[in-house]
């Protein structure tokens, strides 16, 4: 029997919003109505392939609260995407 332990604080998650945006961020917490994430980036397609850029350019905080009614799906990010995200947000290269 598999037990889903959920997503732990600090894990890198990929989130698909109902408007089609896909964001990657560090998971902070959740309750029945909201999901809190840190340092969200949006996924973009450029000449070099997939890239990441700030989700909100003028936002003043790193902690963002999303209403669950706007979240279509949330899951742990693939390792290569999570490593690229961590390098981009912390400057630490992971192997």
BELVEN-V33725 format. One record per residue. N is the residue number from 1. PHI is phi in whole degrees, -180 to 180 (none if undefined). OMEGA is omega in whole degrees, -180 to 180 (none if undefined). Layout:
# BELVEN-V33725
n=N phi=PHI omega=OMEGA
n=N phi=PHI omega=OMEGA
This chain:
# BELVEN-V33725
n=1 phi=none omega=178
n=2 phi=-89 omega=177
n=3 phi=-117 omega=179
n=4 phi=-85 omega=-178
n=5 phi=-88 omega=179
n=6 phi=80 omega=-177
n=7 phi=-108 omega=-177
n=8 phi=-88 omega=176
n=9 phi=-54 omega=178
n=10 phi=93 omega=178
n=11 phi=-70 omega=178
n=12 phi=-86 omega=-177
n=13 phi=-123 omega=171
n=14 phi=-108 omega=-176
n=15 phi=-128 omega=174
n=16 phi=-107 omega=179
n=17 phi=-91 omega=-177
n=18 phi=-67 omega=177
n=19 phi=-86 omega=178
n=20 phi=101 omega=178
n=21 phi=-63 omega=172
n=22 phi=-119 omega=-179
n=23 phi=-126 omega=177
n=24 phi=-125 omega=-175
n=25 phi=-162 omega=171
n=26 phi=-89 omega=180
n=27 phi=-74 omega=176
n=28 phi=-105 omega=-178
n=29 phi=-166 omega=175
n=30 phi=-152 omega=171
n=31 phi=-135 omega=-175
n=32 phi=-67 omega=-175
n=33 phi=-113 omega=-171
n=34 phi=-138 omega=172
n=35 phi=-124 omega=177
n=36 phi=-107 omega=-180
n=37 phi=-131 omega=-180
n=38 phi=-117 omega=174
n=39 phi=48 omega=-179
n=40 phi=-72 omega=173
n=41 phi=-122 omega=176
n=42 phi=-101 omega=180
n=43 phi=-92 omega=179
n=44 phi=-127 omega=177
n=45 phi=-112 omega=-180
n=46 phi=-124 omega=-179
n=47 phi=-61 omega=-179
n=48 phi=-90 omega=-178
n=49 phi=111 omega=-179
n=50 phi=-70 omega=177
n=51 phi=-143 omega=-180
n=52 phi=-128 omega=176
n=53 phi=-144 omega=-178
n=54 phi=-55 omega=178
n=55 phi=-74 omega=176
n=56 phi=-127 omega=-177
n=57 phi=-68 omega=-174
n=58 phi=-104 omega=179
n=59 phi=-67 omega=-177
n=60 phi=-97 omega=-177
n=61 phi=-125 omega=175
n=62 phi=-90 omega=-179
n=63 phi=-92 omega=-177
n=64 phi=-122 omega=177
n=65 phi=-108 omega=177
n=66 phi=-109 omega=172
n=67 phi=-76 omega=-179
n=68 phi=-61 omega=179
n=69 phi=-66 omega=179
n=70 phi=-101 omega=-179
n=71 phi=-100 omega=178
n=72 phi=-85 omega=-178
n=73 phi=-155 omega=175
n=74 phi=-144 omega=179
n=75 phi=-152 omega=175
n=76 phi=-63 omega=-180
n=77 phi=-75 omega=174
n=78 phi=-60 omega=-175
n=79 phi=-57 omega=-178
n=80 phi=-65 omega=177
n=81 phi=-69 omega=179
n=82 phi=-64 omega=178
n=83 phi=-64 omega=179
n=84 phi=-65 omega=178
n=85 phi=-61 omega=-178
n=86 phi=-62 omega=178
n=87 phi=-64 omega=-179
n=88 phi=-70 omega=-177
n=89 phi=-97 omega=-179
n=90 phi=-118 omega=-176
n=91 phi=83 omega=-180
n=92 phi=-96 omega=179
n=93 phi=-84 omega=178
n=94 phi=-105 omega=179
n=95 phi=-110 omega=none
